[in-house]
């Protein structure tokens, strides 16, 4: 889900690809989960590197991720990364 609307796999792929090209052109890192999503889906990351996502000295668990949009936090509707992956790779 991106901005509250269901997107097709191709739309998600195109959005990520465009974003990574912009990050690359500006020598910026990607958010860790965005990077991981792109790599999982096979999107060209244009050699962009992920930022580290650390909570209390360890890598964050799936349940720890929260999208914050306009000051409101949204947890994933999926219980695990595998469930999320399977949903978008039908």
C-alpha positions as CSV (number, residue, x, y, z in Angstrom):
1,X,0.0,0.0,0.0
2,X,1.4,3.4,-0.9
3,X,-0.4,6.5,0.4
4,X,-3.5,4.6,1.2
5,X,-4.2,3.3,-2.3
6,X,-3.6,-0.2,-3.6
7,X,-1.1,-0.2,-6.4
8,X,-0.2,-2.9,-8.9
9,X,3.1,-4.7,-8.6
10,X,4.2,-2.7,-11.8
11,X,3.2,0.6,-10.2
12,X,5.2,-0.1,-7.1
13,X,8.1,-1.3,-9.2
14,X,8.0,2.0,-11.3
15,X,7.7,4.2,-8.2
16,X,10.6,2.5,-6.5
17,X,12.8,2.6,-9.6
18,X,12.1,6.3,-10.1
19,X,12.8,7.1,-6.5
20,X,16.1,5.2,-6.5
21,X,17.2,7.0,-9.6
22,X,16.6,10.3,-7.9
23,X,18.5,9.2,-4.8
24,X,21.4,8.0,-6.9
25,X,21.5,11.3,-8.8
26,X,21.7,13.2,-5.5
27,X,24.1,10.8,-3.7
28,X,21.6,10.0,-1.0
29,X,20.9,6.8,0.9
30,X,17.5,5.0,1.0
31,X,15.4,4.2,4.0
32,X,16.3,0.7,5.1
33,X,12.9,-0.9,4.6
34,X,12.5,0.9,1.2
35,X,15.8,-0.5,0.1
36,X,14.9,-4.0,1.3
37,X,11.6,-3.8,-0.5
38,X,13.3,-2.8,-3.7
39,X,15.9,-5.5,-3.6
40,X,13.2,-8.1,-2.8
41,X,11.2,-7.0,-5.8
42,X,14.2,-6.9,-8.1
43,X,14.1,-3.1,-8.6
44,X,17.3,-1.4,-9.9
45,X,18.7,0.5,-6.9
46,X,21.2,2.4,-9.0
47,X,23.9,1.5,-6.4
48,X,22.1,3.4,-3.7
49,X,22.9,2.1,-0.2
50,X,20.5,1.7,2.7
51,X,20.6,3.7,5.9
52,X,21.0,1.6,9.0
53,X,17.8,0.9,10.9
54,X,18.8,0.2,14.5
55,X,16.6,0.1,17.6
56,X,18.2,-0.2,21.0
57,X,21.4,-1.5,19.5
58,X,19.9,-4.2,17.3
59,X,18.4,-4.4,13.8
60,X,14.6,-3.7,14.0
61,X,12.1,-6.6,13.8
62,X,9.2,-6.5,11.3
63,X,6.8,-5.6,14.1
64,X,8.9,-2.5,15.0
65,X,8.4,-0.8,11.6
66,X,6.0,2.1,11.5
67,X,5.2,4.4,8.6
68,X,4.8,7.9,9.9
69,X,2.7,10.1,7.6
70,X,1.5,13.6,8.6
71,X,2.4,12.8,12.2
72,X,0.3,9.6,12.4
73,X,1.9,6.2,12.7
74,X,0.8,3.2,10.6
75,X,1.9,-0.4,11.3
76,X,1.9,-2.9,8.5
77,X,-1.3,-4.8,7.8
78,X,0.9,-7.9,7.3
79,X,2.1,-10.0,10.3
80,X,5.5,-10.8,8.7
81,X,7.8,-9.8,5.8
82,X,7.0,-13.2,4.2
83,X,3.3,-12.4,4.3
84,X,3.9,-9.0,2.8
85,X,6.1,-10.5,0.1
86,X,3.6,-13.2,-0.8
87,X,0.8,-10.7,-1.1
88,X,2.7,-8.5,-3.6
89,X,4.1,-11.5,-5.6
90,X,0.9,-13.3,-6.5
